[in-house]
């Protein structure tokens, strides 16, 4: 029962809400009562009006003149000018005398100028040959050379000794102890080959000055440089009495 009562109450509530919504959307029209007032209408006959005759509205035409107007009078002819009692003298120019020019009818005769003959070159006198000093020396008897004291041969000059400021260049010197540089892994993977040429200073005891290592030439650049510097810094050379500068060229080639 409660369920049925709830359904019925819900349906009634829904109908009520639907009705209120309809009122909001369409409000009820107010009652309008029409008030009718009676009016009396009377018929009155209008008087007849006389028809007005049409009048001509065209403008009046001008009447032509009966006598033409007289022509204008002619202008008076000016009287002839009387001669002036003052006479103006005419300017007189003196006649110009032309100078007498006498023409010289006698002209000089033309003569052809002949070219002067060129002087012939005269042969130059050649000097007589004179005996040279060699022939005189051959003719003169040569004195016999007397034996004299023999001059001593100059002693061979020793090469200058190298110092730390100006070391002595020895070029490529064979080391007594050599460490081969390691082949860089990056160059080995790429299959790169090349060379590195370095310059360095050798101390009197045969050690390599690591601060003096310089790369002179390399192909390719910055690939084998570090490996060569690390290897050459461990080399040993024969000892000497001075400081030397040497250069070395190391090749890098893949086996097989």
Residue pairs with C-beta under 8 A, 6 or more apart in sequence:
159 168
160 168
161 168
161 241
161 242
162 168
162 242
162 243
162 244
162 245
163 242
163 243
164 201
164 243
167 201
167 202
167 242
167 243
167 244
167 245
168 242
168 243
168 244
168 245
169 244
169 245
169 246
170 202
170 244
170 245
170 246
171 246
171 247
172 246
172 247
172 248
172 249
173 202
173 237
173 244
173 246
175 235
175 236
175 237
176 206
176 236
176 237
176 238
177 234
177 235
177 236
178 235
179 231
179 234
179 235
180 231
181 224
181 227
181 228
181 230
181 231
181 232
181 250
181 252
182 227
182 230
182 231
183 227
183 252
183 254
184 223
184 224
184 226
184 227
186 223
187 193
187 194
187 223
187 224
187 252
188 254
191 254
192 220
192 223
192 252
193 252
193 253
193 254
194 218
194 219
194 220
194 223
194 224
194 251
194 252
195 217
195 218
195 219
195 224
195 249
195 250
195 251
195 252
196 215
196 217
196 218
196 224
196 225
196 228
196 249
196 250
196 252
197 215
197 216
197 217
197 218
197 247
197 248
197 249
197 250
198 213
198 214
198 215
198 216
198 228
198 229
198 232
198 247
198 248
198 250
199 212
199 213
199 214
199 216
199 245
199 246
199 247
200 208
200 209
200 212
200 213
200 214
200 232
200 245
200 246
200 247
200 248
201 208
201 209
201 212
201 243
201 244
201 245
201 246
202 208
202 209
202 237
202 240
202 243
202 244
202 245
202 246
203 209
203 243
204 239
204 240
204 241
204 242
204 243
205 239
206 236
206 237
206 238
206 239
206 240
207 236
207 237
208 232
208 233
208 234
208 235
208 236
208 237
210 233
213 229
213 232
213 233
215 225
215 228
215 229
216 247
218 224
218 225
224 250
224 252
228 250
231 250
232 248
232 250
237 244
237 246
